Amino acid sequence: HKRIQTFITTTDIHDFKDLKSVQFISCEGGKVQYGQP
């Protein structure tokens, strides 16, 4: 899957309380997942 490094500044993300800790977005099977490398 692809890993896209980005800085997330959207209020639509509720999976992480600290958005600054999110380092990449991975898109798998149409599902967008956020996490740390």
PDB file of N, CA, C and O in Angstrom:
ATOM      1  N   HIS A   1       0.829  -1.191   0.000  1.00  0.00           N
ATOM      2  CA  HIS A   1       0.000   0.000   0.000  1.00  0.00           C
ATOM      3  C   HIS A   1       0.872   1.253   0.000  1.00  0.00           C
ATOM      4  O   HIS A   1       2.058   1.212   0.327  1.00  0.00           O
ATOM      5  N   LYS A   2       0.257   2.346  -0.371  1.00  0.00           N
ATOM      6  CA  LYS A   2       1.008   3.596  -0.471  1.00  0.00           C
ATOM      7  C   LYS A   2       1.046   4.318   0.869  1.00  0.00           C
ATOM      8  O   LYS A   2       0.072   4.312   1.622  1.00  0.00           O
ATOM      9  N   ARG A   3       2.176   4.933   1.150  1.00  0.00           N
ATOM     10  CA  ARG A   3       2.304   5.765   2.345  1.00  0.00           C
ATOM     11  C   ARG A   3       2.561   7.200   1.903  1.00  0.00           C
ATOM     12  O   ARG A   3       3.542   7.486   1.216  1.00  0.00           O
ATOM     13  N   ILE A   4       1.688   8.074   2.298  1.00  0.00           N
ATOM     14  CA  ILE A   4       1.835   9.469   1.909  1.00  0.00           C
ATOM     15  C   ILE A   4       2.138  10.307   3.144  1.00  0.00           C
ATOM     16  O   ILE A   4       1.312  10.416   4.050  1.00  0.00           O
ATOM     17  N   GLN A   5       3.327  10.896   3.173  1.00  0.00           N
ATOM     18  CA  GLN A   5       3.681  11.760   4.301  1.00  0.00           C
ATOM     19  C   GLN A   5       2.960  13.088   4.140  1.00  0.00           C
ATOM     20  O   GLN A   5       3.032  13.720   3.086  1.00  0.00           O
ATOM     21  N   THR A   6       2.272  13.503   5.177  1.00  0.00           N
ATOM     22  CA  THR A   6       1.514  14.744   5.102  1.00  0.00           C
ATOM     23  C   THR A   6       1.288  15.295   6.493  1.00  0.00           C
ATOM     24  O   THR A   6       1.508  14.607   7.489  1.00  0.00           O
ATOM     25  N   PHE A   7       0.851  16.532   6.556  1.00  0.00           N
ATOM     26  CA  PHE A   7       0.497  17.134   7.835  1.00  0.00           C
ATOM     27  C   PHE A   7      -1.014  17.279   7.856  1.00  0.00           C
ATOM     28  O   PHE A   7      -1.594  18.015   7.058  1.00  0.00           O
ATOM     29  N   ILE A   8      -1.639  16.567   8.779  1.00  0.00           N
ATOM     30  CA  ILE A   8      -3.093  16.507   8.809  1.00  0.00           C
ATOM     31  C   ILE A   8      -3.661  17.692   9.584  1.00  0.00           C
ATOM     32  O   ILE A   8      -3.310  17.921  10.741  1.00  0.00           O
ATOM     33  N   THR A   9      -4.536  18.433   8.932  1.00  0.00           N
ATOM     34  CA  THR A   9      -5.116  19.607   9.578  1.00  0.00           C
ATOM     35  C   THR A   9      -6.630  19.608   9.404  1.00  0.00           C
ATOM     36  O   THR A   9      -7.243  20.667   9.271  1.00  0.00           O
ATOM     37  N   THR A  10      -7.226  18.433   9.403  1.00  0.00           N
ATOM     38  CA  THR A  10      -8.668  18.343   9.228  1.00  0.00           C
ATOM     39  C   THR A  10      -9.334  17.968  10.538  1.00  0.00           C
ATOM     40  O   THR A  10      -8.749  17.264  11.362  1.00  0.00           O
ATOM     41  N   THR A  11     -10.549  18.435  10.727  1.00  0.00           N
ATOM     42  CA  THR A  11     -11.280  18.136  11.958  1.00  0.00           C
ATOM     43  C   THR A  11     -12.139  16.896  11.783  1.00  0.00           C
ATOM     44  O   THR A  11     -12.871  16.503  12.691  1.00  0.00           O
ATOM     45  N   ASP A  12     -12.045  16.277  10.600  1.00  0.00           N
ATOM     46  CA  ASP A  12     -12.850  15.091  10.326  1.00  0.00           C
ATOM     47  C   ASP A  12     -12.231  13.831  10.912  1.00  0.00           C
ATOM     48  O   ASP A  12     -12.862  12.774  10.921  1.00  0.00           O
ATOM     49  N   ILE A  13     -10.997  13.936  11.403  1.00  0.00           N
ATOM     50  CA  ILE A  13     -10.301  12.766  11.931  1.00  0.00           C
ATOM     51  C   ILE A  13     -10.498  12.690  13.437  1.00  0.00           C
ATOM     52  O   ILE A  13     -10.132  13.611  14.167  1.00  0.00           O
ATOM     53  N   HIS A  14     -11.074  11.594  13.894  1.00  0.00           N
ATOM     54  CA  HIS A  14     -11.326  11.429  15.316  1.00  0.00           C
ATOM     55  C   HIS A  14     -10.572  10.223  15.876  1.00  0.00           C
ATOM     56  O   HIS A  14     -10.651   9.920  17.067  1.00  0.00           O
ATOM     57  N   ASP A  15      -9.828   9.530  14.979  1.00  0.00           N
ATOM     58  CA  ASP A  15      -9.129   8.321  15.408  1.00  0.00           C
ATOM     59  C   ASP A  15      -7.959   8.655  16.330  1.00  0.00           C
ATOM     60  O   ASP A  15      -7.604   7.871  17.211  1.00  0.00           O
ATOM     61  N   PHE A  16      -7.365   9.837  16.114  1.00  0.00           N
ATOM     62  CA  PHE A  16      -6.217  10.227  16.925  1.00  0.00           C
ATOM     63  C   PHE A  16      -6.528  11.514  17.670  1.00  0.00           C
ATOM     64  O   PHE A  16      -6.996  12.489  17.081  1.00  0.00           O
ATOM     65  N   LYS A  17      -6.265  11.507  18.963  1.00  0.00           N
ATOM     66  CA  LYS A  17      -6.494  12.712  19.754  1.00  0.00           C
ATOM     67  C   LYS A  17      -5.414  13.746  19.462  1.00  0.00           C
ATOM     68  O   LYS A  17      -5.673  14.949  19.419  1.00  0.00           O
ATOM     69  N   ASP A  18      -4.193  13.243  19.261  1.00  0.00           N
ATOM     70  CA  ASP A  18      -3.079  14.135  18.948  1.00  0.00           C
ATOM     71  C   ASP A  18      -2.731  13.976  17.478  1.00  0.00           C
ATOM     72  O   ASP A  18      -1.995  13.063  17.102  1.00  0.00           O
ATOM     73  N   LEU A  19      -3.260  14.865  16.648  1.00  0.00           N
ATOM     74  CA  LEU A  19      -3.062  14.742  15.210  1.00  0.00           C
ATOM     75  C   LEU A  19      -1.599  14.943  14.819  1.00  0.00           C
ATOM     76  O   LEU A  19      -1.176  14.514  13.745  1.00  0.00           O
ATOM     77  N   LYS A  20      -0.833  15.592  15.684  1.00  0.00           N
ATOM     78  CA  LYS A  20       0.572  15.829  15.368  1.00  0.00           C
ATOM     79  C   LYS A  20       1.357  14.525  15.356  1.00  0.00           C
ATOM     80  O   LYS A  20       2.441  14.459  14.776  1.00  0.00           O
ATOM     81  N   SER A  21       0.819  13.486  15.990  1.00  0.00           N
ATOM     82  CA  SER A  21       1.529  12.214  16.052  1.00  0.00           C
ATOM     83  C   SER A  21       1.306  11.382  14.793  1.00  0.00           C
ATOM     84  O   SER A  21       1.954  10.355  14.595  1.00  0.00           O
ATOM     85  N   VAL A  22       0.386  11.832  13.949  1.00  0.00           N
ATOM     86  CA  VAL A  22       0.093  11.080  12.732  1.00  0.00           C
ATOM     87  C   VAL A  22       1.133  11.431  11.677  1.00  0.00           C
ATOM     88  O   VAL A  22       1.272  12.594  11.298  1.00  0.00           O
ATOM     89  N   GLN A  23       1.860  10.431  11.206  1.00  0.00           N
ATOM     90  CA  GLN A  23       2.955  10.668  10.283  1.00  0.00           C
ATOM     91  C   GLN A  23       2.620  10.283   8.843  1.00  0.00           C
ATOM     92  O   GLN A  23       3.246  10.794   7.915  1.00  0.00           O
ATOM     93  N   PHE A  24       1.671   9.414   8.639  1.00  0.00           N
ATOM     94  CA  PHE A  24       1.362   9.016   7.274  1.00  0.00           C
ATOM     95  C   PHE A  24      -0.080   8.557   7.134  1.00  0.00           C
ATOM     96  O   PHE A  24      -0.743   8.195   8.106  1.00  0.00           O
ATOM     97  N   ILE A  25      -0.537   8.584   5.895  1.00  0.00           N
ATOM     98  CA  ILE A  25      -1.867   8.070   5.579  1.00  0.00           C
ATOM     99  C   ILE A  25      -1.687   6.857   4.677  1.00  0.00           C
ATOM    100  O   ILE A  25      -0.991   6.935   3.665  1.00  0.00           O
ATOM    101  N   SER A  26      -2.299   5.752   5.028  1.00  0.00           N
ATOM    102  CA  SER A  26      -2.237   4.572   4.176  1.00  0.00           C
ATOM    103  C   SER A  26      -3.629   4.253   3.662  1.00  0.00           C
ATOM    104  O   SER A  26      -4.591   4.196   4.428  1.00  0.00           O
ATOM    105  N   CYS A  27      -3.725   4.046   2.351  1.00  0.00           N
ATOM    106  CA  CYS A  27      -5.014   3.760   1.748  1.00  0.00           C
ATOM    107  C   CYS A  27      -5.025   2.313   1.285  1.00  0.00           C
ATOM    108  O   CYS A  27      -4.282   1.935   0.380  1.00  0.00           O
ATOM    109  N   GLU A  28      -5.865   1.513   1.909  1.00  0.00           N
ATOM    110  CA  GLU A  28      -5.931   0.096   1.563  1.00  0.00           C
ATOM    111  C   GLU A  28      -7.373  -0.299   1.284  1.00  0.00           C
ATOM    112  O   GLU A  28      -8.239  -0.139   2.145  1.00  0.00           O
ATOM    113  N   GLY A  29      -7.636  -0.810   0.095  1.00  0.00           N
ATOM    114  CA  GLY A  29      -8.975  -1.283  -0.240  1.00  0.00           C
ATOM    115  C   GLY A  29     -10.031  -0.192  -0.115  1.00  0.00           C
ATOM    116  O   GLY A  29     -11.180  -0.466   0.232  1.00  0.00           O
ATOM    117  N   GLY A  30      -9.634   1.047  -0.401  1.00  0.00           N
ATOM    118  CA  GLY A  30     -10.574   2.150  -0.311  1.00  0.00           C
ATOM    119  C   GLY A  30     -10.715   2.710   1.088  1.00  0.00           C
ATOM    120  O   GLY A  30     -11.401   3.710   1.298  1.00  0.00           O
ATOM    121  N   LYS A  31     -10.052   2.052   2.066  1.00  0.00           N
ATOM    122  CA  LYS A  31     -10.112   2.538   3.439  1.00  0.00           C
ATOM    123  C   LYS A  31      -8.871   3.371   3.740  1.00  0.00           C
ATOM    124  O   LYS A  31      -7.746   2.955   3.464  1.00  0.00           O
ATOM    125  N   VAL A  32      -9.090   4.537   4.304  1.00  0.00           N
ATOM    126  CA  VAL A  32      -7.967   5.399   4.656  1.00  0.00           C
ATOM    127  C   VAL A  32      -7.625   5.197   6.120  1.00  0.00           C
ATOM    128  O   VAL A  32      -8.474   5.339   6.999  1.00  0.00           O
ATOM    129  N   GLN A  33      -6.355   4.860   6.366  1.00  0.00           N
ATOM    130  CA  GLN A  33      -5.913   4.616   7.734  1.00  0.00           C
ATOM    131  C   GLN A  33      -4.776   5.569   8.079  1.00  0.00           C
ATOM    132  O   GLN A  33      -3.947   5.898   7.230  1.00  0.00           O
ATOM    133  N   TYR A  34      -4.747   6.012   9.343  1.00  0.00           N
ATOM    134  CA  TYR A  34      -3.708   6.923   9.791  1.00  0.00           C
ATOM    135  C   TYR A  34      -2.872   6.246  10.863  1.00  0.00           C
ATOM    136  O   TYR A  34      -3.391   5.474  11.669  1.00  0.00           O
ATOM    137  N   GLY A  35      -1.593   6.532  10.872  1.00  0.00           N
ATOM    138  CA  GLY A  35      -0.751   5.902  11.882  1.00  0.00           C
ATOM    139  C   GLY A  35       0.639   6.479  11.921  1.00  0.00           C
ATOM    140  O   GLY A  35       0.933   7.482  11.272  1.00  0.00           O
ATOM    141  N   GLN A  36       1.491   5.836  12.690  1.00  0.00           N
ATOM    142  CA  GLN A  36       2.878   6.262  12.821  1.00  0.00           C
ATOM    143  C   GLN A  36       3.778   5.267  12.103  1.00  0.00           C
ATOM    144  O   GLN A  36       3.487   4.071  12.090  1.00  0.00           O
ATOM    145  N   PRO A  37       4.866   5.743  11.506  1.00  0.00           N
ATOM    146  CA  PRO A  37       5.772   4.863  10.760  1.00  0.00           C
ATOM    147  C   PRO A  37       6.531   3.901  11.668  1.00  0.00           C
ATOM    148  O   PRO A  37       7.331   3.099  11.186  1.00  0.00           O
TER     149      PRO A  37
END
